[in-house]
Amino acid sequence: MTPPQASPTRATAGGDPPPAASLRLQTMTKRADFQRASRAPRVAMPGFILQMRTRGPDEPAGIRVGYTCSKKVGNAIARNRAKRRLREAARHVLLRYGRDGVDYVLIGRKNATATLPFAQLVADLQTAVQRLHARRP
């Protein structure tokens, strides 16, 4: 199965066409990847914590994203809702501002990730990504 191609008429919220190379974010699933990202720079925002790790040249290219919510966030329903919101926010922001060869980990926060307005969650994620990129040019 081949990945979908960007259509020339489709535009993102900012009016720019989406990047054709990375229409999909790769999801991190291995524990070792999350552990490596935990030692990387991070930014705490009201609704989540974002960790960013630049991968080495021997690792695969692409934008990879991991999502995690501990039991502190709530029961399984609350954790799943928080992760769904983080996934959608990442889709909105990282396809536009994410860098190739970088791992991003979004960590949900108790009483915040599931309740913040979605527009604020997206704006906070954009701010967090820009802050981390400013630290690591």
Secondary structure as GFF3:
##gff-version 3
##sequence-region A 1 137
A	DSSP	beta_strand	26	27	.	.	.	ID=ss1
A	DSSP	alpha_helix	31	38	.	.	.	ID=ss2
A	DSSP	beta_strand	42	44	.	.	.	ID=ss3
A	DSSP	beta_strand	48	54	.	.	.	ID=ss4
A	DSSP	beta_strand	63	68	.	.	.	ID=ss5
A	DSSP	three_ten_helix	71	73	.	.	.	ID=ss6
A	DSSP	alpha_helix	76	97	.	.	.	ID=ss7
A	DSSP	beta_strand	102	108	.	.	.	ID=ss8
A	DSSP	alpha_helix	118	135	.	.	.	ID=ss9
###
